């Protein structure tokens, strides 16, 4: 498969997965870019995302990173799910911050993969580091011709 074909497939997977992903859409998360082994997602921090310290709830930052991880590891149209993930928060996110999560494949073997996601603000402040471990199940995200 050529690079152009791989990108076209990733674009098709992005469209179908995003259409089905009600949780991601409910948080206002959008996809800035996606290709084989990577994805960049964006989320604006709203007032209903703030915790008792007036900072973004960590679970929502995790969700943004997890969504980027999901799109990155499914971009090649192989149904892939999380085996586990961890996150380290390094700075708070506050109301109005625009967060960007960039997921990159670090390793992929026969059925498992490791993906790193860096979450930061659009102006360059790092918010969190996420590492996800993926497992490829049977099937494809979209039907193959």
Secondary structure by P-SEA (a helix, b strand, c coil): ccaaaaaaaaaaaaaaaaaacaaaaaaccccccccccbbbbbbbbccccccccccccaaaaaaaaaaaaaaaaaccccccccccbbbbbccccccccbbbbbbbbcccccccbbbbbbbbcccccccbbbbbbbbbccccccccc
